[in-house]
Amino acid sequence: MGDGIEVTELFGIGTKYVISSTTHQKLAVIVRKDGTREIYAFSKGDEEQPKVVIRLDEEEARRVGAVLTGTYYGD
Amino acid sequence: MGDGIEVTELFGIGTKYVISSTTHQKLAVIVRKDGTREIYAFSKGDEEQPKVVIRLDEEEARRVGAVLTGTYYGD
């Protein structure tokens, strides 16, 4: 589980997680101290300027996370 | 946990999860039968044409999901 994620503390802001991938674009998630999350997607060859940013509050992040990990089961 | 997610079976493709939100853009995740996931983000007022799409393989999706749900703990 610890593979492929690089964790960086952003002083005063929160924690940055960079998810590496051989086949796809680079992804980063910033978890802010207030609970909001931002997903950044970068194009190959341009790792400075994110191509897209998705902002999620804590509740949305939990929902999206559950779907992504396959732990969401409907009613 | 079952709140705020609308699940639709996409025949022959997989499952679509639409995550509703009062404050933010609409989000949808498609989990394909081959394990790949796509995150779609829509602008308010335009729920037909996704503003961004992020494609993830199963491994990446697990990593991103763990970070989003707060269940990722580094080494």
Backbone of each chain as nested JSON, in Angstrom:
{
  "chains": [
    {"id": "A", "residues": [
      {"number": 1, "name": "MET", "atoms": {"N": [0.827, -1.201, 0.0], "CA": [0.0, 0.0, 0.0], "C": [0.862, 1.252, 0.0]}},
      {"number": 2, "name": "GLY", "atoms": {"N": [2.076, 1.113, 0.579], "CA": [2.942, 2.295, 0.664], "C": [3.647, 2.608, -0.642]}},
      {"number": 3, "name": "ASP", "atoms": {"N": [3.492, 1.738, -1.63], "CA": [4.21, 1.944, -2.884], "C": [3.573, 3.028, -3.729]}},
      {"number": 4, "name": "GLY", "atoms": {"N": [4.426, 3.743, -4.428], "CA": [3.926, 4.599, -5.477], "C": [3.271, 5.883, -5.015]}},
      {"number": 5, "name": "ILE", "atoms": {"N": [3.385, 6.201, -3.736], "CA": [2.862, 7.482, -3.272], "C": [3.975, 8.221, -2.542]}},
      {"number": 6, "name": "GLU", "atoms": {"N": [4.183, 9.455, -2.95], "CA": [5.208, 10.294, -2.332], "C": [4.472, 11.347, -1.495]}},
      {"number": 7, "name": "VAL", "atoms": {"N": [4.764, 11.385, -0.211], "CA": [4.045, 12.26, 0.707], "C": [4.913, 13.447, 1.095]}},
      {"number": 8, "name": "THR", "atoms": {"N": [4.37, 14.629, 1.008], "CA": [5.097, 15.841, 1.378], "C": [4.231, 16.694, 2.294]}},
      {"number": 9, "name": "GLU", "atoms": {"N": [4.766, 17.099, 3.429], "CA": [4.039, 18.03, 4.283], "C": [4.163, 19.439, 3.711]}},
      {"number": 10, "name": "LEU", "atoms": {"N": [3.022, 20.099, 3.558], "CA": [3.036, 21.489, 3.101], "C": [2.765, 22.352, 4.33]}},
      {"number": 11, "name": "PHE", "atoms": {"N": [3.805, 23.002, 4.813], "CA": [3.713, 23.696, 6.097], "C": [2.559, 24.697, 6.121]}},
      {"number": 12, "name": "GLY", "atoms": {"N": [1.669, 24.522, 7.082], "CA": [0.553, 25.445, 7.243], "C": [-0.627, 25.176, 6.322]}},
      {"number": 13, "name": "ILE", "atoms": {"N": [-0.441, 24.267, 5.374], "CA": [-1.502, 24.018, 4.388], "C": [-2.118, 22.64, 4.579]}},
      {"number": 14, "name": "GLY", "atoms": {"N": [-1.27, 21.625, 4.592], "CA": [-1.785, 20.264, 4.706], "C": [-0.751, 19.281, 4.213]}},
      {"number": 15, "name": "THR", "atoms": {"N": [-1.206, 18.278, 3.495], "CA": [-0.317, 17.211, 3.041], "C": [-0.546, 16.973, 1.558]}},
      {"number": 16, "name": "LYS", "atoms": {"N": [0.562, 16.828, 0.833], "CA": [0.482, 16.548, -0.6], "C": [0.867, 15.1, -0.846]}},
      {"number": 17, "name": "TYR", "atoms": {"N": [0.065, 14.404, -1.661], "CA": [0.336, 13.027, -2.045], "C": [0.489, 12.999, -3.55]}},
      {"number": 18, "name": "VAL", "atoms": {"N": [1.657, 12.57, -4.013], "CA": [1.871, 12.44, -5.454], "C": [1.802, 10.964, -5.811]}},
      {"number": 19, "name": "ILE", "atoms": {"N": [0.865, 10.61, -6.677], "CA": [0.666, 9.227, -7.076], "C": [1.374, 9.007, -8.407]}},
      {"number": 20, "name": "SER", "atoms": {"N": [2.39, 8.177, -8.385], "CA": [3.147, 7.948, -9.606], "C": [2.495, 6.852, -10.417]}},
      {"number": 21, "name": "SER", "atoms": {"N": [2.805, 6.871, -11.671], "CA": [2.188, 5.938, -12.6], "C": [3.084, 5.819, -13.808]}},
      {"number": 22, "name": "THR", "atoms": {"N": [3.246, 4.614, -14.287], "CA": [4.075, 4.446, -15.473], "C": [3.273, 4.69, -16.74]}},
      {"number": 23, "name": "THR", "atoms": {"N": [1.992, 4.392, -16.693], "CA": [1.217, 4.407, -17.93], "C": [0.386, 5.669, -18.122]}},
      {"number": 24, "name": "HIS", "atoms": {"N": [0.108, 6.376, -17.021], "CA": [-0.825, 7.485, -17.141], "C": [-0.18, 8.786, -16.695]}},
      {"number": 25, "name": "GLN", "atoms": {"N": [-0.971, 9.794, -16.725], "CA": [-0.572, 11.106, -16.255], "C": [-0.222, 11.065, -14.761]}},
      {"number": 26, "name": "LYS", "atoms": {"N": [0.605, 11.993, -14.332], "CA": [0.903, 12.114, -12.903], "C": [-0.297, 12.725, -12.195]}},
      {"number": 27, "name": "LEU", "atoms": {"N": [-0.556, 12.238, -10.979], "CA": [-1.658, 12.746, -10.181], "C": [-1.135, 13.212, -8.831]}},
      {"number": 28, "name": "ALA", "atoms": {"N": [-1.71, 14.274, -8.321], "CA": [-1.4, 14.709, -6.961], "C": [-2.704, 15.019, -6.244]}},
      {"number": 29, "name": "VAL", "atoms": {"N": [-2.748, 14.692, -4.956], "CA": [-3.894, 15.053, -4.126], "C": [-3.363, 15.884, -2.965]}},
      {"number": 30, "name": "ILE", "atoms": {"N": [-3.968, 17.032, -2.746], "CA": [-3.631, 17.824, -1.566], "C": [-4.787, 17.722, -0.584]}},
      {"number": 31, "name": "VAL", "atoms": {"N": [-4.464, 17.27, 0.637], "CA": [-5.453, 17.203, 1.708], "C": [-5.183, 18.396, 2.623]}},
      {"number": 32, "name": "ARG", "atoms": {"N": [-6.121, 19.345, 2.622], "CA": [-5.924, 20.56, 3.413], "C": [-6.344, 20.341, 4.856]}},
      {"number": 33, "name": "LYS", "atoms": {"N": [-5.816, 21.189, 5.726], "CA": [-6.117, 21.059, 7.156], "C": [-7.609, 21.199, 7.442]}},
      {"number": 34, "name": "ASP", "atoms": {"N": [-8.339, 21.914, 6.581], "CA": [-9.784, 22.073, 6.794], "C": [-10.587, 20.893, 6.236]}},
      {"number": 35, "name": "GLY", "atoms": {"N": [-9.902, 19.89, 5.697], "CA": [-10.582, 18.69, 5.225], "C": [-10.854, 18.681, 3.738]}},
      {"number": 36, "name": "THR", "atoms": {"N": [-10.768, 19.812, 3.063], "CA": [-10.988, 19.809, 1.617], "C": [-9.813, 19.124, 0.905]}},
      {"number": 37, "name": "ARG", "atoms": {"N": [-10.14, 18.525, -0.209], "CA": [-9.142, 17.838, -1.025], "C": [-9.127, 18.453, -2.413]}},
      {"number": 38, "name": "GLU", "atoms": {"N": [-7.955, 18.454, -3.012], "CA": [-7.848, 18.849, -4.415], "C": [-7.106, 17.756, -5.157]}},
      {"number": 39, "name": "ILE", "atoms": {"N": [-7.686, 17.344, -6.283], "CA": [-7.015, 16.384, -7.16], "C": [-6.418, 17.152, -8.321]}},
      {"number": 40, "name": "TYR", "atoms": {"N": [-5.139, 16.996, -8.554], "CA": [-4.461, 17.631, -9.682], "C": [-4.028, 16.555, -10.658]}},
      {"number": 41, "name": "ALA", "atoms": {"N": [-4.304, 16.757, -11.915], "CA": [-3.828, 15.844, -12.949], "C": [-2.888, 16.593, -13.879]}},
      {"number": 42, "name": "PHE", "atoms": {"N": [-1.751, 15.983, -14.153], "CA": [-0.736, 16.611, -14.993], "C": [-0.595, 15.824, -16.29]}},
      {"number": 43, "name": "SER", "atoms": {"N": [-0.294, 16.532, -17.345], "CA": [0.021, 15.855, -18.598], "C": [1.432, 15.304, -18.522]}},
      {"number": 44, "name": "LYS", "atoms": {"N": [1.673, 14.27, -19.294], "CA": [3.057, 13.825, -19.452], "C": [3.86, 14.958, -20.078]}},
      {"number": 45, "name": "GLY", "atoms": {"N": [5.071, 15.144, -19.542], "CA": [5.937, 16.154, -20.126], "C": [5.716, 17.537, -19.569]}},
      {"number": 46, "name": "ASP", "atoms": {"N": [4.628, 17.74, -18.822], "CA": [4.433, 19.031, -18.168], "C": [3.963, 18.764, -16.743]}},
      {"number": 47, "name": "GLU", "atoms": {"N": [4.942, 18.627, -15.847], "CA": [4.621, 18.267, -14.473], "C": [4.567, 19.498, -13.573]}},
      {"number": 48, "name": "GLU", "atoms": {"N": [4.61, 20.662, -14.157], "CA": [4.549, 21.887, -13.371], "C": [3.134, 22.451, -13.33]}},
      {"number": 49, "name": "GLN", "atoms": {"N": [2.511, 22.469, -14.488], "CA": [1.207, 23.101, -14.64], "C": [0.131, 22.026, -14.704]}},
      {"number": 50, "name": "PRO", "atoms": {"N": [-0.724, 21.934, -13.679], "CA": [-1.749, 20.891, -13.745], "C": [-2.717, 21.132, -14.892]}},
      {"number": 51, "name": "LYS", "atoms": {"N": [-3.103, 20.047, -15.544], "CA": [-4.061, 20.14, -16.645], "C": [-5.462, 20.358, -16.098]}},
      {"number": 52, "name": "VAL", "atoms": {"N": [-5.756, 19.652, -15.001], "CA": [-7.066, 19.814, -14.375], "C": [-6.927, 19.8, -12.854]}},
      {"number": 53, "name": "VAL", "atoms": {"N": [-7.839, 20.482, -12.198], "CA": [-7.926, 20.466, -10.744], "C": [-9.386, 20.184, -10.386]}},
      {"number": 54, "name": "ILE", "atoms": {"N": [-9.623, 19.226, -9.494], "CA": [-10.968, 18.947, -8.986], "C": [-10.955, 19.196, -7.485]}},
      {"number": 55, "name": "ARG", "atoms": {"N": [-11.819, 20.079, -7.032], "CA": [-11.902, 20.364, -5.598], "C": [-13.057, 19.583, -4.979]}},
      {"number": 56, "name": "LEU", "atoms": {"N": [-12.806, 18.981, -3.828], "CA": [-13.808, 18.171, -3.141], "C": [-13.856, 18.558, -1.673]}},
      {"number": 57, "name": "ASP", "atoms": {"N": [-15.066, 18.644, -1.1], "CA": [-15.107, 18.779, 0.357], "C": [-14.969, 17.381, 0.963]}},
      {"number": 58, "name": "GLU", "atoms": {"N": [-14.927, 17.315, 2.292], "CA": [-14.592, 16.064, 2.953], "C": [-15.602, 14.964, 2.618]}},
      {"number": 59, "name": "GLU", "atoms": {"N": [-16.874, 15.344, 2.595], "CA": [-17.948, 14.395, 2.309], "C": [-17.848, 13.849, 0.888]}},
      {"number": 60, "name": "GLU", "atoms": {"N": [-17.661, 14.741, -0.076], "CA": [-17.507, 14.314, -1.471], "C": [-16.275, 13.428, -1.638]}},
      {"number": 61, "name": "ALA", "atoms": {"N": [-15.186, 13.819, -0.955], "CA": [-13.943, 13.048, -1.067], "C": [-14.156, 11.628, -0.566]}},
      {"number": 62, "name": "ARG", "atoms": {"N": [-14.918, 11.487, 0.529], "CA": [-15.201, 10.15, 1.052], "C": [-16.004, 9.336, 0.052]}},
      {"number": 63, "name": "ARG", "atoms": {"N": [-16.98, 9.988, -0.562], "CA": [-17.805, 9.273, -1.552], "C": [-16.986, 8.837, -2.755]}},
      {"number": 64, "name": "VAL", "atoms": {"N": [-16.236, 9.779, -3.316], "CA": [-15.429, 9.458, -4.497], "C": [-14.401, 8.385, -4.136]}},
      {"number": 65, "name": "GLY", "atoms": {"N": [-13.803, 8.523, -2.96], "CA": [-12.804, 7.55, -2.515], "C": [-13.378, 6.156, -2.376]}},
      {"number": 66, "name": "ALA", "atoms": {"N": [-14.588, 6.07, -1.835], "CA": [-15.224, 4.759, -1.66], "C": [-15.504, 4.111, -3.011]}},
      {"number": 67, "name": "VAL", "atoms": {"N": [-15.953, 4.907, -3.965], "CA": [-16.213, 4.371, -5.305], "C": [-14.901, 3.92, -5.954]}},
      {"number": 68, "name": "LEU", "atoms": {"N": [-13.866, 4.727, -5.818], "CA": [-12.583, 4.405, -6.458], "C": [-11.956, 3.147, -5.877]}},
      {"number": 69, "name": "THR", "atoms": {"N": [-12.047, 2.979, -4.569], "CA": [-11.409, 1.82, -3.945], "C": [-12.294, 0.582, -4.034]}},
      {"number": 70, "name": "GLY", "atoms": {"N": [-13.514, 0.764, -4.516], "CA": [-14.413, -0.375, -4.621], "C": [-15.054, -0.756, -3.304]}},
      {"number": 71, "name": "THR", "atoms": {"N": [-15.081, 0.151, -2.348], "CA": [-15.69, -0.142, -1.041], "C": [-17.048, 0.524, -0.895]}},
      {"number": 72, "name": "TYR", "atoms": {"N": [-17.558, 1.107, -1.994], "CA": [-18.901, 1.673, -1.926], "C": [-19.922, 0.607, -2.295]}},
      {"number": 73, "name": "TYR", "atoms": {"N": [-20.89, 0.424, -1.432], "CA": [-22.001, -0.47, -1.74], "C": [-23.291, 0.284, -1.508]}},
      {"number": 74, "name": "GLY", "atoms": {"N": [-24.134, 0.292, -2.494], "CA": [-25.379, 1.054, -2.425], "C": [-26.351, 0.486, -1.415]}},
      {"number": 75, "name": "ASP", "atoms": {"N": [-27.44, 1.194, -1.272], "CA": [-28.456, 0.801, -0.29], "C": [-29.049, -0.574, -0.633]}}
    ]},
    {"id": "B", "residues": [
      {"number": 1, "name": "MET", "atoms": {"N": [-23.718, 6.226, 4.347], "CA": [-22.771, 5.99, 3.256], "C": [-23.499, 5.935, 1.922]}},
      {"number": 2, "name": "GLY", "atoms": {"N": [-24.781, 5.511, 1.948], "CA": [-25.503, 5.389, 0.702], "C": [-26.058, 6.702, 0.184]}},
      {"number": 3, "name": "ASP", "atoms": {"N": [-25.899, 7.745, 0.941], "CA": [-26.458, 9.031, 0.539], "C": [-25.634, 9.68, -0.551]}},
      {"number": 4, "name": "GLY", "atoms": {"N": [-26.341, 10.379, -1.41], "CA": [-25.647, 11.282, -2.326], "C": [-24.945, 10.611, -3.483]}},
      {"number": 5, "name": "ILE", "atoms": {"N": [-25.152, 9.317, -3.651], "CA": [-24.571, 8.638, -4.808], "C": [-25.684, 7.936, -5.569]}},
      {"number": 6, "name": "GLU", "atoms": {"N": [-25.714, 8.225, -6.863], "CA": [-26.721, 7.606, -7.729], "C": [-25.99, 6.589, -8.608]}},
      {"number": 7, "name": "VAL", "atoms": {"N": [-26.412, 5.351, -8.53], "CA": [-25.713, 4.266, -9.214], "C": [-26.507, 3.824, -10.441]}},
      {"number": 8, "name": "THR", "atoms": {"N": [-25.841, 3.726, -11.563], "CA": [-26.484, 3.278, -12.797], "C": [-25.637, 2.191, -13.439]}},
      {"number": 9, "name": "GLU", "atoms": {"N": [-26.262, 1.08, -13.79], "CA": [-25.539, 0.054, -14.536], "C": [-25.474, 0.469, -16.003]}},
      {"number": 10, "name": "LEU", "atoms": {"N": [-24.29, 0.421, -16.561], "CA": [-24.127, 0.706, -17.984], "C": [-23.914, -0.639, -18.675]}},
      {"number": 11, "name": "PHE", "atoms": {"N": [-24.914, -1.091, -19.357], "CA": [-24.897, -2.449, -19.893], "C": [-23.667, -2.688, -20.755]}},
      {"number": 12, "name": "GLY", "atoms": {"N": [-22.913, -3.722, -20.412], "CA": [-21.729, -4.089, -21.19], "C": [-20.501, -3.256, -20.901]}},
      {"number": 13, "name": "ILE", "atoms": {"N": [-20.652, -2.186, -20.123], "CA": [-19.53, -1.283, -19.873], "C": [-19.074, -1.359, -18.433]}},
      {"number": 14, "name": "GLY", "atoms": {"N": [-20.018, -1.188, -17.503], "CA": [-19.635, -1.195, -16.099], "C": [-20.697, -0.477, -15.282]}},
      {"number": 15, "name": "THR", "atoms": {"N": [-20.259, 0.302, -14.309], "CA": [-21.18, 0.965, -13.414], "C": [-20.821, 2.442, -13.324]}},
      {"number": 16, "name": "LYS", "atoms": {"N": [-21.858, 3.265, -13.369], "CA": [-21.647, 4.711, -13.239], "C": [-22.146, 5.166, -11.879]}},
      {"number": 17, "name": "TYR", "atoms": {"N": [-21.337, 5.956, -11.198], "CA": [-21.695, 6.534, -9.905], "C": [-21.688, 8.047, -10.057]}},
      {"number": 18, "name": "VAL", "atoms": {"N": [-22.835, 8.67, -9.803], "CA": [-22.906, 10.125, -9.86], "C": [-22.937, 10.645, -8.43]}},
      {"number": 19, "name": "ILE", "atoms": {"N": [-21.955, 11.454, -8.072], "CA": [-21.838, 11.993, -6.724], "C": [-22.418, 13.397, -6.73]}},
      {"number": 20, "name": "SER", "atoms": {"N": [-23.519, 13.559, -6.019], "CA": [-24.158, 14.869, -5.994], "C": [-23.513, 15.746, -4.939]}},
      {"number": 21, "name": "SER", "atoms": {"N": [-23.677, 17.02, -5.115], "CA": [-23.054, 17.99, -4.234], "C": [-23.816, 19.289, -4.334]}},
      {"number": 22, "name": "THR", "atoms": {"N": [-24.062, 19.908, -3.216], "CA": [-24.762, 21.178, -3.258], "C": [-23.819, 22.329, -3.556]}},
      {"number": 23, "name": "THR", "atoms": {"N": [-22.574, 22.188, -3.131], "CA": [-21.667, 23.334, -3.195], "C": [-20.728, 23.298, -4.381]}},
      {"number": 24, "name": "HIS", "atoms": {"N": [-20.534, 22.1, -4.944], "CA": [-19.49, 21.995, -5.95], "C": [-20.047, 21.462, -7.253]}},
      {"number": 25, "name": "GLN", "atoms": {"N": [-19.178, 21.3, -8.181], "CA": [-19.498, 20.705, -9.46], "C": [-19.996, 19.271, -9.293]}},
      {"number": 26, "name": "LYS", "atoms": {"N": [-20.764, 18.826, -10.241], "CA": [-21.199, 17.433, -10.237], "C": [-20.038, 16.531, -10.65]}},
      {"number": 27, "name": "LEU", "atoms": {"N": [-19.961, 15.373, -10.002], "CA": [-18.9, 14.429, -10.302], "C": [-19.511, 13.083, -10.668]}},
      {"number": 28, "name": "ALA", "atoms": {"N": [-18.895, 12.4, -11.599], "CA": [-19.299, 11.039, -11.914], "C": [-18.054, 10.174, -12.007]}},
      {"number": 29, "name": "VAL", "atoms": {"N": [-18.178, 8.944, -11.558], "CA": [-17.093, 7.972, -11.698], "C": [-17.66, 6.775, -12.438]}},
      {"number": 30, "name": "ILE", "atoms": {"N": [-16.974, 6.36, -13.483], "CA": [-17.357, 5.135, -14.175], "C": [-16.327, 4.059, -13.848]}},
      {"number": 31, "name": "VAL", "atoms": {"N": [-16.811, 2.952, -13.309], "CA": [-15.951, 1.804, -13.023], "C": [-16.203, 0.795, -14.121]}},
      {"number": 32, "name": "ARG", "atoms": {"N": [-15.216, 0.586, -14.964], "CA": [-15.387, -0.321, -16.095], "C": [-15.131, -1.765, -15.681]}},
      {"number": 33, "name": "LYS", "atoms": {"N": [-15.645, -2.667, -16.472], "CA": [-15.505, -4.091, -16.167], "C": [-14.052, -4.534, -16.133]}},
      {"number": 34, "name": "ASP", "atoms": {"N": [-13.179, -3.836, -16.858], "CA": [-11.761, -4.213, -16.852], "C": [-11.011, -3.592, -15.671]}},
      {"number": 35, "name": "GLY", "atoms": {"N": [-11.73, -2.886, -14.789], "CA": [-11.09, -2.351, -13.586], "C": [-10.685, -0.887, -13.689]}},
      {"number": 36, "name": "THR", "atoms": {"N": [-10.612, -0.358, -14.908], "CA": [-10.242, 1.048, -15.027], "C": [-11.387, 1.942, -14.553]}},
      {"number": 37, "name": "ARG", "atoms": {"N": [-11.019, 3.103, -14.044], "CA": [-11.982, 4.079, -13.564], "C": [-11.796, 5.387, -14.308]}},
      {"number": 38, "name": "GLU", "atoms": {"N": [-12.889, 6.083, -14.5], "CA": [-12.804, 7.432, -15.07], "C": [-13.552, 8.379, -14.155]}},
      {"number": 39, "name": "ILE", "atoms": {"N": [-12.915, 9.471, -13.793], "CA": [-13.572, 10.514, -13.01], "C": [-13.961, 11.632, -13.967]}},
      {"number": 40, "name": "TYR", "atoms": {"N": [-15.239, 11.991, -13.963], "CA": [-15.728, 13.092, -14.79], "C": [-16.154, 14.226, -13.881]}},
      {"number": 41, "name": "ALA", "atoms": {"N": [-15.735, 15.422, -14.193], "CA": [-16.184, 16.593, -13.447], "C": [-16.946, 17.508, -14.397]}},
      {"number": 42, "name": "PHE", "atoms": {"N": [-18.103, 17.955, -13.943], "CA": [-18.958, 18.811, -14.768], "C": [-19.026, 20.205, -14.153]}},
      {"number": 43, "name": "SER", "atoms": {"N": [-19.133, 21.193, -14.996], "CA": [-19.386, 22.553, -14.524], "C": [-20.835, 22.67, -14.102]}},
      {"number": 44, "name": "LYS", "atoms": {"N": [-21.088, 23.591, -13.173], "CA": [-22.484, 23.909, -12.881], "C": [-23.129, 24.464, -14.142]}},
      {"number": 45, "name": "GLY", "atoms": {"N": [-24.337, 24.011, -14.391], "CA": [-25.056, 24.551, -15.537], "C": [-24.772, 23.823, -16.832]}},
      {"number": 46, "name": "ASP", "atoms": {"N": [-23.758, 22.963, -16.82], "CA": [-23.509, 22.16, -18.006], "C": [-23.233, 20.727, -17.554]}},
      {"number": 47, "name": "GLU", "atoms": {"N": [-24.306, 19.959, -17.432], "CA": [-24.163, 18.616, -16.901], "C": [-24.109, 17.581, -18.01]}},
      {"number": 48, "name": "GLU", "atoms": {"N": [-23.958, 18.031, -19.215], "CA": [-23.868, 17.106, -20.346], "C": [-22.422, 16.873, -20.75]}},
      {"number": 49, "name": "GLN", "atoms": {"N": [-21.707, 17.947, -20.829], "CA": [-20.345, 17.889, -21.35], "C": [-19.351, 17.979, -20.188]}},
      {"number": 50, "name": "PRO", "atoms": {"N": [-18.626, 16.908, -19.878], "CA": [-17.694, 16.987, -18.751], "C": [-16.574, 17.991, -19.015]}},
      {"number": 51, "name": "LYS", "atoms": {"N": [-16.25, 18.725, -17.967], "CA": [-15.173, 19.709, -18.075], "C": [-13.819, 19.009, -18.082]}},
      {"number": 52, "name": "VAL", "atoms": {"N": [-13.718, 17.991, -17.245], "CA": [-12.468, 17.233, -17.198], "C": [-12.768, 15.749, -17.029]}},
      {"number": 53, "name": "VAL", "atoms": {"N": [-11.853, 14.937, -17.52], "CA": [-11.909, 13.495, -17.347], "C": [-10.535, 13.036, -16.878]}},
      {"number": 54, "name": "ILE", "atoms": {"N": [-10.5, 12.241, -15.813], "CA": [-9.245, 11.649, -15.34], "C": [-9.385, 10.146, -15.425]}},
      {"number": 55, "name": "ARG", "atoms": {"N": [-8.489, 9.506, -16.145], "CA": [-8.521, 8.047, -16.276], "C": [-7.524, 7.42, -15.312]}},
      {"number": 56, "name": "LEU", "atoms": {"N": [-7.954, 6.381, -14.63], "CA": [-7.108, 5.706, -13.647], "C": [-7.178, 4.204, -13.862]}},
      {"number": 57, "name": "ASP", "atoms": {"N": [-6.02, 3.518, -13.757], "CA": [-6.117, 2.061, -13.724], "C": [-6.45, 1.633, -12.293]}},
      {"number": 58, "name": "GLU", "atoms": {"N": [-6.619, 0.334, -12.088], "CA": [-7.123, -0.151, -10.812], "C": [-6.187, 0.217, -9.659]}},
      {"number": 59, "name": "GLU", "atoms": {"N": [-4.898, 0.087, -9.9], "CA": [-3.89, 0.379, -8.883], "C": [-3.905, 1.862, -8.5]}},
      {"number": 60, "name": "GLU", "atoms": {"N": [-3.914, 2.716, -9.514], "CA": [-3.972, 4.163, -9.261], "C": [-5.245, 4.544, -8.529]}},
      {"number": 61, "name": "ALA", "atoms": {"N": [-6.362, 3.922, -8.942], "CA": [-7.644, 4.235, -8.326], "C": [-7.62, 3.883, -6.841]}},
      {"number": 62, "name": "ARG", "atoms": {"N": [-6.992, 2.755, -6.514], "CA": [-6.884, 2.367, -5.102], "C": [-6.062, 3.384, -4.331]}},
      {"number": 63, "name": "ARG", "atoms": {"N": [-4.977, 3.829, -4.935], "CA": [-4.111, 4.805, -4.255], "C": [-4.839, 6.123, -4.043]}},
      {"number": 64, "name": "VAL", "atoms": {"N": [-5.436, 6.628, -5.113], "CA": [-6.14, 7.908, -5.009], "C": [-7.292, 7.787, -4.008]}},
      {"number": 65, "name": "GLY", "atoms": {"N": [-8.014, 6.669, -4.07], "CA": [-9.138, 6.448, -3.162], "C": [-8.709, 6.423, -1.71]}},
      {"number": 66, "name": "ALA", "atoms": {"N": [-7.584, 5.782, -1.439], "CA": [-7.096, 5.705, -0.059], "C": [-6.729, 7.09, 0.466]}},
      {"number": 67, "name": "VAL", "atoms": {"N": [-6.111, 7.875, -0.39], "CA": [-5.756, 9.243, 0.024], "C": [-7.028, 10.063, 0.262]}},
      {"number": 68, "name": "LEU", "atoms": {"N": [-8.002, 9.924, -0.618], "CA": [-9.234, 10.72, -0.5], "C": [-10.033, 10.343, 0.743]}},
      {"number": 69, "name": "THR", "atoms": {"N": [-10.097, 9.067, 1.049], "CA": [-10.889, 8.642, 2.206], "C": [-10.122, 8.799, 3.504]}},
      {"number": 70, "name": "GLY", "atoms": {"N": [-8.832, 9.126, 3.403], "CA": [-8.044, 9.301, 4.616], "C": [-7.583, 7.986, 5.212]}},
      {"number": 71, "name": "THR", "atoms": {"N": [-7.554, 6.933, 4.39], "CA": [-7.114, 5.637, 4.899], "C": [-5.723, 5.278, 4.392]}},
      {"number": 72, "name": "TYR", "atoms": {"N": [-5.054, 6.227, 3.755], "CA": [-3.675, 5.981, 3.346], "C": [-2.727, 6.392, 4.462]}},
      {"number": 73, "name": "TYR", "atoms": {"N": [-1.859, 5.451, 4.811], "CA": [-0.814, 5.763, 5.785], "C": [0.501, 5.315, 5.198]}},
      {"number": 74, "name": "GLY", "atoms": {"N": [1.432, 6.211, 5.171], "CA": [2.727, 5.933, 4.542], "C": [3.522, 4.908, 5.329]}},
      {"number": 75, "name": "ASP", "atoms": {"N": [4.662, 4.578, 4.767], "CA": [5.517, 3.535, 5.368], "C": [5.995, 3.944, 6.767]}}
    ]}
  ]
}
